[in-house]
Amino acid sequence: MLLRSLPRATLGLMQRSKQCFIAKRDCVRLAVRSFLQRVFAGSAAPALLHFVKESKLTESELVEIRELLDAKLKTNRKQKKGSME
């Protein structure tokens, strides 16, 4: 299933070299995308809310999540402001 999501050029390279190699980050990205589609109808927000509610997170993990969310909010505001001009 993951291989179907790869660009054709990547698949061609893999076939020529007769090795099945996918970068870990690409594999994780495809697996997460597939999981979100199957379990949360493709929406990341409900998945994130579920994860935060149900997981035992350390203070440092919560701080890291907060920082990521704050940075994303800032980026979204800049994009929204730029589209209004």
N, C-alpha and C positions, 0 to 999 in steps of 0.2 A: 504494500500500500504506500509506504513512504517513497519508494522509487518512482511511482507514478507522478509524484509531485515535483520531481527534479526536472530542471531544464533539459531539453533533448541533447544539447551539446555535452552536458555533464554525463548523461547516460551513455552517449557515444564514446566518450573518453574512457569511461569505466569498462565498456565492452571491449574496446581496443586493448586496454592494458590487462584485461582479464582479472582485474581486482575489483572487489566491491569495497570501495573506500568512500566514506562520506565524512566530512568534517563534523566533529562533535556538535558544534553550535548549530550547524545546518540540520543535523539529525534531531536535536532537541527542539529546534524551531518547528520542524515539520510534525514532530510528535505532539507538541503542545497545541499547534493549530488543529490537528486531527482530534485531539481530546476535547478542545473547546467546542469544535463543531458537533461532535457526537453528544457531549454531556450538557453543554450550556448553549446550544443553538448558535455557536460561533461568537458569543458575547463574552468578553473578558471580565467585565465588571462583576457579574454574579459569581464568577469563579473566584475572583480576588476577594470578594466579600465572604464567600464560604470559607476560603482558605484562612483568612484572618480570624474569623469567628471560631473555627474548629481546630486550629493549630495552637500548640504551645510555643509561643514565640518569645525569644529573649528580648530584653530591653534594647540591645544593640540591633537586633533584627527589626524591631518595630521602628527604631530611629531611621534605619536604612530605608524601610518602606515609606516612611513619612517623607524623607528627603526625595525619593524618587517621585512620589505623588506631587510634592510641591514643585519640583522641576517640571513635571508634565503639565501641571496647571499653569505655570508661568509660560511655557511654550504655547499652550493652547490659547492663552490670553493674547500673546503677541501675534499669533496667526489670525485670531479673530479681529484684532485691532487693525492689522495690515489689510485684511479683506474688506474692511469698512471704508478705507481711505480711497 
